[in-house]
């Protein structure tokens, strides 16, 4: 088989990496089309998988700000359409999988099976959904995720995309990271601060997360119990530089696993912390949005030591951190993580079955959706 994956975000690469390596080991041809973001390239190179850029590396530098991001998105989409279509024509790709609009259009033109993946509800990603879903053959999404008018195309599973790479069958924490980052024998706390420069952030005016005022209150409390590590997408005030975490990105999940508490404005890492058995607090604009992020609500219900607190409720955030510090929250979070994987879908194995048994697999799923219960 020849399979093309097209992705935009590091967590999306993680979602497919074990599937891709399994396919390559069996002699299949795999290619990743990626955005020109250093983290993704670093990860793909680490796994020694073939990749190409789906759009120009210079776009992020040329187009910034609210309108620049929209212009960048349009130009990027045009480039993706051309590059992916050209590659498929030259290399006779059998399947297209990923999170890009372009694969839907290419597959539709060439009459090749297209599997688009999402765990975002329609209300948050309308432009993507409206341009991708009409042309895709299948939409693979969590059972709780709303795909609007395309439910008939949905292949639903239990859980979240993150279970594809954090399932105990595939994820083994690397204890050597503790020595590597001088963390052995100590409690440590991980804070993640992201940029809000994705197109969906711009369209929803999500421009900020945890700010310096919260950090000023939070850090002294955490320092009393252990080490504080901050992962920045952009550096903040100079006084926080001493906490800056400069790591190889392949190590991040092991660090989250061993951390005693995770605090951040990252949606993805909040879910990852839950699945890795680390108590976590998410604080960003989406917490108080009238439109709920269904997959986060689902994970927080299953993992009650992973919670969301509004940005303006600093006192509640501090109180919850103190509660986590003074209780056996880590042990309890690990219990709920183990239970989560026992109840939800092993997404990597499910995806492999879909591909390896296609088209019978999709036909069988449509007749009996409960077949997902075979994959835990």
BELHU-V396112 format. One record per pair of residues at least 12 apart in sequence whose ideal C-beta (glycine too) atoms are under 8 Angstrom apart, sorted by the first residue. I is the first residue (numbers start at 1). J is the second residue. Records with the same first field share a line. If there is no record, write none. Layout:
BEGIN
I = J, J
END
This chain:
BEGIN
1 = 23, 28, 29, 94, 95, 355
2 = 28, 29, 31, 91, 92, 93, 94, 95
3 = 20, 23, 28, 29, 30, 31, 93, 94, 95, 96, 97, 355
4 = 31, 33, 84, 87, 88, 93, 95, 96, 97, 98, 103
5 = 20, 30, 31, 32, 33, 97, 98
6 = 32, 33, 34, 54, 80, 84, 96, 97, 98, 99, 100, 102, 103
7 = 32, 33, 34, 35, 40, 98, 99, 100
8 = 34, 35, 99, 100
9 = 35, 40, 99, 268
10 = 37, 39, 40, 43, 249
11 = 161, 162, 268, 272
12 = 98, 99, 117, 161
13 = 32, 34, 40, 43, 44
14 = 43, 162, 164, 165, 253
15 = 117, 161, 162, 164, 165, 347
16 = 32, 97, 98, 164, 351
17 = 43, 47, 49, 165
18 = 164, 165, 170, 348
19 = 164, 348, 351, 352, 355
20 = 32, 47, 49
21 = 47, 49
22 = 348, 352
23 = 352, 355
24 = 49
29 = 91
30 = 49, 50
31 = 50, 51, 52, 87, 91, 93
32 = 44, 49, 50, 51, 52
33 = 51, 52, 53, 54, 80, 83, 84, 87, 98, 100
34 = 51, 52, 53, 54
35 = 53, 54, 55, 76
36 = 53, 55, 56, 57, 58, 59, 60
37 = 60
39 = 249
42 = 248, 249, 250
43 = 249, 250
46 = 250
52 = 83, 87
53 = 83
54 = 76, 79, 80, 83, 84, 100, 102
55 = 75, 76, 79, 80, 83
56 = 75, 76, 79
59 = 72, 75, 76
60 = 72
63 = 75
64 = 197
66 = 202
69 = 197, 198, 199, 202
70 = 199, 202
73 = 199
77 = 101, 102
80 = 100, 101, 102
81 = 102, 105, 106
84 = 96, 100, 102, 103, 106
85 = 102, 105, 106, 109, 110
88 = 106, 110, 112
89 = 110
93 = 110, 112
94 = 112, 113
95 = 112, 113, 114, 115, 355, 358
96 = 112, 113, 114, 115
97 = 114, 115, 116, 117, 351
98 = 115, 116, 117
99 = 116, 117, 118
100 = 132
101 = 128, 131, 132
103 = 116, 136
104 = 116, 131, 132, 133, 134, 135, 136
105 = 135
107 = 135, 136, 137
108 = 135, 136
113 = 137, 138, 358, 359
114 = 135, 136, 137, 138
115 = 136, 137, 138, 139, 140, 155, 354
116 = 132, 133, 136, 138, 139, 140
117 = 139, 140, 141, 161
118 = 139, 140, 141, 145, 147
119 = 141, 142, 145, 160, 161, 295
120 = 145, 200, 293, 295
121 = 145, 146, 291, 292, 293, 294, 295
122 = 146, 147, 148
123 = 146, 291
124 = 200, 204, 291, 293
125 = 200
127 = 199, 203
128 = 200
129 = 147, 148, 150
133 = 147, 148, 149, 150, 153
134 = 150
136 = 153
137 = 153
138 = 153, 154, 155, 362
139 = 153, 154, 155
140 = 154, 155, 157, 351, 354
141 = 154, 155, 156, 157
142 = 156, 157, 158, 159, 160, 161, 294, 295, 298
143 = 156, 157, 158
144 = 294, 295, 297, 298
145 = 294, 295
146 = 294
155 = 354, 362, 365
156 = 369, 372
157 = 344, 345, 347, 350, 372, 375
158 = 343, 344, 345, 372
159 = 340, 344, 345, 347
160 = 271, 275, 295, 298, 299, 344
161 = 347
162 = 268, 271, 272, 275
163 = 275, 340, 341, 344, 345, 346, 347
164 = 347, 348, 351
165 = 253, 348
166 = 253, 272, 275, 276
167 = 341, 346, 347, 348
168 = 341
169 = 346, 348, 349
170 = 348
171 = 253, 276
173 = 253, 254, 257, 258, 276
174 = 251, 254
175 = 254, 258
177 = 251, 254, 255, 258
178 = 258
180 = 251
181 = 229, 245, 247, 251, 255
183 = 227, 255, 258
186 = 226, 227
187 = 225, 226, 227, 260
188 = 226, 227, 228, 229, 258, 259, 260
189 = 222, 225, 226, 227, 228, 229, 259, 260, 261, 262, 263
190 = 229, 230, 231, 245, 255, 256, 259, 261, 262, 263, 264
191 = 210, 215, 218, 228, 229, 230, 231, 243, 262, 263, 264
192 = 230, 231, 262, 263, 264, 265, 266, 269
193 = 209, 210, 230, 231, 232, 233, 236, 264, 265
194 = 209, 233, 264, 265, 266
195 = 233, 234
196 = 208, 209
204 = 285, 289
205 = 285
206 = 284, 285, 286
207 = 285
208 = 284, 285, 311
209 = 264, 265, 266, 283, 284, 285, 311
210 = 263, 264, 265, 283, 284, 311
211 = 311
212 = 236, 237, 240
213 = 314
214 = 283, 314, 317
215 = 230, 236, 240
217 = 314, 318
218 = 263, 317, 318, 321
219 = 240, 243
221 = 318, 321, 322, 325
222 = 261, 321, 325
225 = 260, 325
226 = 260
228 = 243
229 = 243, 245, 255, 259
230 = 243, 244, 245
231 = 245, 247, 252, 264
232 = 244, 245
253 = 272, 276
256 = 269, 272, 273, 276, 278
257 = 276, 277, 278
259 = 273, 278
260 = 278, 279, 324, 325, 330
261 = 278, 279, 280, 281, 321, 324, 325, 329, 330
262 = 278, 279, 280, 281
263 = 280, 281, 283, 317, 321
264 = 280, 281, 282, 283
265 = 282, 283, 284
266 = 282
267 = 282, 284, 286, 293, 296
270 = 282, 296, 306, 308
271 = 295, 296, 299, 306
273 = 306
274 = 299, 300, 302, 303, 305, 306, 333, 336, 337, 340
275 = 299, 303, 337, 340, 341
276 = 337
277 = 330, 333, 334, 335, 336, 337, 338
278 = 330, 333
279 = 305, 306, 324, 329, 330, 332, 333
280 = 305, 306, 307
281 = 306, 307, 308, 309, 317, 320, 321
282 = 296, 306, 307, 308, 309
283 = 308, 309, 310, 311, 317
284 = 311
285 = 311
287 = 308, 309, 310, 311
288 = 310, 311
296 = 308
299 = 340
302 = 336, 339, 340, 343, 344
303 = 333, 336, 337, 340
304 = 336
305 = 324, 329, 332, 333, 336
306 = 333
307 = 320
341 = 376
342 = 376
343 = 376
344 = 376
345 = 372, 375, 376
346 = 375, 376
347 = 375
349 = 375
350 = 372, 375
353 = 375
END
